[in-house]
Amino acid sequence: MFLGDLLARPVLQAGRRVGYVADVRLVVPRHTPGQRVGTPRVYGVIVCPRRTGSFMGFERTGVREPRLLARFFEWRARGSFLVLWDDLAAVADTGVELRPQTRRWSPALAD
């Protein structure tokens, strides 16, 4: 599976749609000797209640310029949340199923 295949898939919890996959978060660890960059791993997915497409990074903390675009993307991303990769119960062609007690994290990146 390609990560791009996850985008726009419905996200279900207990059989009820809670949103759509809007983005995928990756973590790139420090590199090991002989590598320029560490091997990235999937950290989680951003779930948005609406089909919105990419937020272009405006859901992250501290991105406020250009002001008009930042306000628009903030409005469009309202209600979005981050789900950790380990909290996904299943990924299928019909959608992504969350575990019953999945915690919803803020999509903003911590400093």
N, C-alpha and C positions, 0 to 999 in steps of 0.2 A: 504494500500500500504506500502511496505517496502522501505526504502531509497535505498537499493541496487537495487531495480527495476528501479530506475532512471538512473543508470549508463549505459553509452553507448547509451542512447536514442538520436535520432536526436533532435536538437533544431532548431525551425523554427521562423522566424520573417517575417510577411507579406507574409506567404506562401513560403518563400525562406529559404533553410537550411543554417544556419550560423555556425553549428558545432555539437558537441556531448557533452553530460554531462560526464565530466571526474571525478568529485568529488562533494561532498556535504559538505558545511560548516555548522558547528553547533556552537551555543553559549551556554555555561554553566554558568548561573548566580550564584551568591553567594547562598549558601544553606540557607534554612529556618530552624528554630528550629525543631529538631527532624529528620532532614535529614543530611546525610554525604555530599552529593553533591546536587547541585541544579538540577532541571529538565531541560535537554537540549531542545533547540528549533532550528529549521532550520533557518539559517541566509541567505543562498543563495546556488547557484550551480556554479561550475567552468565549463565553456564552452570552449572546445578546437576545433579548426577548423578541426582537424583530429581525427580519432579513435586511442587513444594512451594508454588507460588504466591509471593506477594510476601514479601520479608524485612522490609518496613516500615522500611528504613534501618538495621536492626540489624547488617548485615554491614559497616557502615562503622566506621572507627577511632574509638574514644573513646565509643561509645554503650554504656553499661553500666547504665543505670537505666531502668525498674524492673528490678532484678536478676533476678527470676524470669523475666520475659519475655526479657531479654537472653540469659540462659543457654539458654532454650528455642530462640530463633532462632539462636544460635551453633551449637547441636547440629544443628538442622535444616539449616543452611547449610553444614555440613562438606563438604569436597571441592569447593566451588564455586570458579569462577575467572572472570576477565574475559578476553574475547577482543576485540581491537581490531576496529573495523568493517572496516578494510582487509584483515584476515585472513579475512573471509568470502568463500569462493569463489562460492557461489550461495545464493540464498534462493528456495525453491519451496514449493508447497503441502504437499509431503511432508516438508519439513524444511529445515534450514540446514546447508550443507556447509562445513566448514572447509578451509583450504589445508593441504597435507601437513605443513609445518614450522611450524604455528601455535604461537606462544609463549602460555603460560597465565600470566596476571598475577593478582596478588592482587586480590580484589574490594574490599578496604578502600581508602578514599580516603586519599591522601597529604595531610599537613598543609601 
